[in-house]
Amino acid sequence: MSALPHSPPPRKAPQHHARSRMAALADAWLPRLVLAPTIIASLIFVYGFIALTGYLSLTESRMMPNYEFAGFGQYTALFEIDRWWVSASNLGIFGGLFILFCLAIGLGMAVLLDQRIRAEGALRAIYLYPMALSFIVTGAAWKWILNPGLGLEKMVHSWGYTDFTFDWLVNSDMAIYTVVIAGVWQSSGFVMALFLAGLRGVDDSIIKAAMVDGASLPLIYWRIVIPALRPVFFSVLLVLAHIAIKSFDLVMALTAGGPGTSSDVPAIFMYQFSFTRGQLGLGAASAMMMLATVLAVLVPLMYLETKGTRHGR
């Protein structure tokens, strides 16, 4: 018998090839098309305006922008203003204490909640509640609480302790510390939530093995758990530094930079010189110095985090 001739394999329909090409094009370009508006908006309204502010800081702009290049005269004038150095020193005090206390209180509350205590959900909600408020509301509330004639001092006097005084809000030497109190009260719950998420991500088997070896709970947290939270520390430091450097609404609502300029910060300096004193170029120079401060914090943190990741830590 002669072998039957083999029939050629069926050819795929051209429509199938067209659909495959369209699907490949959609997979390649659809994410780009979806992200394109956000990227373009960021380039224009974030980096574009940063570049514009940087250029205005090199001009003699006053009430209106002046695009004629004038060099670094605005920076020279900025560094000769005593109020700028007062605001910068206040930022150092506020930022340092704000970050330190938020880290300590947030980590302490996270460790407490990590013990699976009763009413953990209720306590977590209580700790996080201040973060739901705006800084304007926080500043107004603490302004009432710390007002010597309305709040804490008057309440203690009504209890019979008439020698008690707490006049930090109207004391030029202590006013900046009232901003620290209000800021820590609002942000420490957020820090607690970040640390608690990190703590819940630590492998329980490592902790149990350490306990079997006889390590105490404080030693376990100090030697094992907290070092494992390095990425969380990086994120918390970055967020808190950003909040501290751009602090405006909290200070305005609580002290308005006073008494005098004793609690002034660079954000208030920039706003007032740019929009109320008609010195747009000087305000732009102060804004660029704030950006430089952000970068001075961000770049070393990113370098240390990248270096630690590269070495497997």
Disulfide bonds with the S-S distance in Angstrom:
none
